Amino acid sequence: MRDRREGERLGDQREPDDHDLRDLARTFCEKEIKPNIERYIADKQVDRELWRRAGELGLLCLSIPEEYGGGGGTFAHEAVLIEEQARVGDSSWGASLHSGIVAHYLLAYGTEEQKQRWLPPPMATGEVVAAIAMTEPGTGSDLQGIRTKAIRDGEEYVVNGAKTFITIGAQADLVLVAAKTDPDEAAAGISLVLVPTDTPGFRRGRVLDKIGMKGQDTCELFFDDVRVPTSNLLGEKEGEGFVQLMMQLPQERLIVALASVAAMEFAYAETLRYVHERQAFGRPIFGFQNTKFEMAEIATEARVARSFVDECISLHVAGELDIPTAAMAKYWSSERAGRVVDKCVQLHGGYGFMEEYPIARAFTDLRVQRIYAGTTEIMKEIISRSLPEPA
Ligand SMILES: Cc1cc2nc3c(=O)[nH]c(=O)nc-3n(C[C@H](O)[C@H](O)[C@H](O)COP(=O)(O)OP(=O)(O)OC[C@H]3O[C@@H](n4cnc5c(N)ncnc54)[C@H](O)[C@@H]3O)c2cc1C
């Protein structure tokens, strides 16, 4: 598998200082994350200090303009950090959600005041960590059916409801909440509201126990008469939340697609090393034709997925990634990654089932890629709607 730094697959879309960023991200992930993964898993969250350290080094909000405290780069820069995090086998740190998703809602729809308040210090420096809360106990795929309300009362919104499965839920200082400002409407009633987590009435549930991504704090959140100023509405008008979500979800799905490809490459590298080291019947298990064929398939699958996702990244950087193509990338890469990592576990034999082996962790971590940011079935629904009628 080619190293991206040697391969330059993003070619023109990458900035000239890309190698410096790659080196910085690699060193950060090797030194600050890799030695601590076991602790993150035990604590069910990363150290809060990790966010501040990343902020200090300029690794947060890489694709946010410099005037808002970001790195002034593009999605290709976010991609470097996502790839390097995958390279050390970490799934605990939710940086791609904070920088690649929540910060971009603010950038795209926030008022100037909201951008200035939240993007430069504190979000770009890691002093404030941000989450996005769409999913509720009663609804996930069917976003129009959310029941959390943000009802206007004078100069405030009163937020009531419950959210679940919220990434970085335990650490978040700011939550972008999808809520109905008009409960009588479906999609047209949804707005996004910024809720600082020190607002009275906001409460976190416990960190949920998951089968994978155990070092990431996924939480339930509760809103009981939480009052925020109407200036916390994202954007200028109520009822725009659903469209805002639809416009931003392609980037979220591209992040999942890229993370899936990077995980495939990680699994491939781990397994290639293992099959050369492990002996059976007097030879390395790579000596068996079956192992060679499986490795050949894994290498091919990963490379095909990488090509497609790199193409999508280039399209996205050029502002041309459409909703169905992002759905294709998410569907294809996450499903393929599941298949590839399953083969890698098999090639590890019993060790592939032991939690201390990175491949076992990759197997359980990857399962959710087919579920969150829209399930595979929803991706297929989106893709099928874009297919042309026969002439
Ligand atoms: C670890 C983790 C982290 C997450 N992080 C966040 C977060 O930060 N913020 C957030 O808001 N959410 C988050 N989620 C929630 C996630 O996005 C939802 O779980 C996901 O969208 C699916 O919703 P659901 O769980 O309600 O499943 P459901 O919508 O109940 O789906 C159940 C099944 O029905 C299928 N289905 C539903 N509708 C259709 C249809 N129209 N056609 C065919 N099949 C259908 C689904 O594909 C699925 O197989 C996270 C989830 C997990 C597990």
The ligand as an SDF file (V2000), in Angstrom:
LIG
                    3D

 53 58  0  0  0  0  0  0  0  0999 V2000
  -21.2030    5.3200   18.1080 C   0  0  0  0  0  0  0  0  0  0  0  0
  -22.2880    6.2040   17.5790 C   0  0  0  0  0  0  0  0  0  0  0  0
  -22.0490    7.5630   17.4940 C   0  0  0  0  0  0  0  0  0  0  0  0
  -23.0520    8.4170   17.0130 C   0  0  0  0  0  0  0  0  0  0  0  0
  -22.8410    9.7760   17.0100 N   0  0  0  0  0  0  0  0  0  0  0  0
  -23.8840   10.6150   16.7430 C   0  0  0  0  0  0  0  0  0  0  0  0
  -23.7470   12.0220   16.9200 C   0  0  0  0  0  0  0  0  0  0  0  0
  -22.6760   12.5440   17.2680 O   0  0  0  0  0  0  0  0  0  0  0  0
  -24.8410   12.7980   16.6830 N   0  0  0  0  0  0  0  0  0  0  0  0
  -26.0340   12.2740   16.2830 C   0  0  0  0  0  0  0  0  0  0  0  0
  -26.9680   13.0280   16.0940 O   0  0  0  0  0  0  0  0  0  0  0  0
  -26.1920   10.9360   16.0990 N   0  0  0  0  0  0  0  0  0  0  0  0
  -25.1500   10.0940   16.3350 C   0  0  0  0  0  0  0  0  0  0  0  0
  -25.3050    8.7370   16.1840 N   0  0  0  0  0  0  0  0  0  0  0  0
  -26.5970    8.2090   15.7550 C   0  0  0  0  0  0  0  0  0  0  0  0
  -26.6080    7.5950   14.3800 C   0  0  0  0  0  0  0  0  0  0  0  0
  -26.4540    8.5700   13.3790 O   0  0  0  0  0  0  0  0  0  0  0  0
  -27.9120    6.7950   14.2430 C   0  0  0  0  0  0  0  0  0  0  0  0
  -27.7870    5.6780   15.0950 O   0  0  0  0  0  0  0  0  0  0  0  0
  -28.1830    6.3540   12.8190 C   0  0  0  0  0  0  0  0  0  0  0  0
  -28.4920    7.4450   11.9990 O   0  0  0  0  0  0  0  0  0  0  0  0
  -29.3360    5.3460   12.7290 C   0  0  0  0  0  0  0  0  0  0  0  0
  -30.4470    5.7800   13.4500 O   0  0  0  0  0  0  0  0  0  0  0  0
  -31.1540    4.7830   14.5150 P   0  0  0  0  0  0  0  0  0  0  0  0
  -30.0930    4.2530   15.4070 O   0  0  0  0  0  0  0  0  0  0  0  0
  -32.2870    5.4970   15.1290 O   0  0  0  0  0  0  0  0  0  0  0  0
  -31.6730    3.5840   13.6330 O   0  0  0  0  0  0  0  0  0  0  0  0
  -33.1040    3.5060   12.8830 P   0  0  0  0  0  0  0  0  0  0  0  0
  -33.3320    4.7330   12.1190 O   0  0  0  0  0  0  0  0  0  0  0  0
  -34.1270    3.0850   13.8810 O   0  0  0  0  0  0  0  0  0  0  0  0
  -32.8320    2.3070   11.8710 O   0  0  0  0  0  0  0  0  0  0  0  0
  -32.9550    0.9120   12.2390 C   0  0  0  0  0  0  0  0  0  0  0  0
  -32.8030    0.0920   10.9530 C   0  0  0  0  0  0  0  0  0  0  0  0
  -33.8670    0.4260   10.0500 O   0  0  0  0  0  0  0  0  0  0  0  0
  -33.3070    0.7990    8.8040 C   0  0  0  0  0  0  0  0  0  0  0  0
  -34.1090    1.8270    8.1640 N   0  0  0  0  0  0  0  0  0  0  0  0
  -34.5980    2.9740    8.6970 C   0  0  0  0  0  0  0  0  0  0  0  0
  -35.2280    3.6970    7.7770 N   0  0  0  0  0  0  0  0  0  0  0  0
  -35.1640    2.9890    6.6150 C   0  0  0  0  0  0  0  0  0  0  0  0
  -35.6220    3.1990    5.2800 C   0  0  0  0  0  0  0  0  0  0  0  0
  -36.2730    4.3160    4.9350 N   0  0  0  0  0  0  0  0  0  0  0  0
  -35.3560    2.2560    4.3540 N   0  0  0  0  0  0  0  0  0  0  0  0
  -34.6710    1.1320    4.6680 C   0  0  0  0  0  0  0  0  0  0  0  0
  -34.2190    0.8760    5.8990 N   0  0  0  0  0  0  0  0  0  0  0  0
  -34.4450    1.7920    6.8690 C   0  0  0  0  0  0  0  0  0  0  0  0
  -31.9330    1.3340    9.1280 C   0  0  0  0  0  0  0  0  0  0  0  0
  -31.0790    1.3190    8.0000 O   0  0  0  0  0  0  0  0  0  0  0  0
  -31.4860    0.3630   10.2120 C   0  0  0  0  0  0  0  0  0  0  0  0
  -30.9810   -0.7970    9.6320 O   0  0  0  0  0  0  0  0  0  0  0  0
  -24.2950    7.8800   16.5970 C   0  0  0  0  0  0  0  0  0  0  0  0
  -24.5080    6.5000   16.6680 C   0  0  0  0  0  0  0  0  0  0  0  0
  -23.5280    5.6680   17.1530 C   0  0  0  0  0  0  0  0  0  0  0  0
  -23.8210    4.1940   17.2550 C   0  0  0  0  0  0  0  0  0  0  0  0
  1  2  1  0
  2  3  1  0
  2 52  2  0
  3  4  2  0
  4  5  1  0
  4 50  1  0
  5  6  2  0
  6  7  1  0
  6 13  1  0
  7  8  2  0
  7  9  1  0
  9 10  1  0
 10 11  2  0
 10 12  1  0
 12 13  2  0
 13 14  1  0
 14 15  1  0
 14 50  1  0
 15 16  1  0
 16 17  1  0
 16 18  1  0
 18 19  1  0
 18 20  1  0
 20 21  1  0
 20 22  1  0
 22 23  1  0
 23 24  1  0
 24 25  2  0
 24 26  1  0
 24 27  1  0
 27 28  1  0
 28 29  2  0
 28 30  1  0
 28 31  1  0
 31 32  1  0
 32 33  1  0
 33 34  1  0
 33 48  1  0
 34 35  1  0
 35 36  1  0
 35 46  1  0
 36 37  1  0
 36 45  1  0
 37 38  2  0
 38 39  1  0
 39 40  1  0
 39 45  2  0
 40 41  1  0
 40 42  2  0
 42 43  1  0
 43 44  2  0
 44 45  1  0
 46 47  1  0
 46 48  1  0
 48 49  1  0
 50 51  2  0
 51 52  1  0
 52 53  1  0
M  END
$$$$
